[in-house]
Amino acid sequence: MISRTRIKIDVLGQSILLGAFVLLWIFNRQMIWTNAMLFILGIWQVASAFHLFLSYKYVQRGSFLKTVLVVLISLPVWIHLVGKWAYLPVVGLLLWYFFWSVRDMFLVYNRPRSFWDL
């Protein structure tokens, strides 16, 4: 079972990085900083998915890892073909994982606790 502390730290870290990305995108508009923040958020989420997949045998996170691999392999081609619009699927993938983590946090917090967790 995923602990409350682990899922809380994961969602908090993703929220901070996602908020920083949105603020940089709105106020800065420089591709270097927004790409760096997307890269850091992506590393956080891939590390989280990898940990959940290996430690807790969370199979759905394995599908996220496969999807990230496909997107990373095809991203240079899409950047060449459509330019900046190629980042839209990357942002969609990262938002998908964020909402998935928030949903899991609600599931973990609504789960009944055992005597040893008190």
Secondary structure as GFF3:
##gff-version 3
##sequence-region A 1 118
A	DSSP	alpha_helix	4	27	.	.	.	ID=ss1
A	DSSP	alpha_helix	31	55	.	.	.	ID=ss2
A	DSSP	alpha_helix	59	82	.	.	.	ID=ss3
A	DSSP	three_ten_helix	83	86	.	.	.	ID=ss4
A	DSSP	alpha_helix	87	110	.	.	.	ID=ss5
A	DSSP	three_ten_helix	115	117	.	.	.	ID=ss6
###
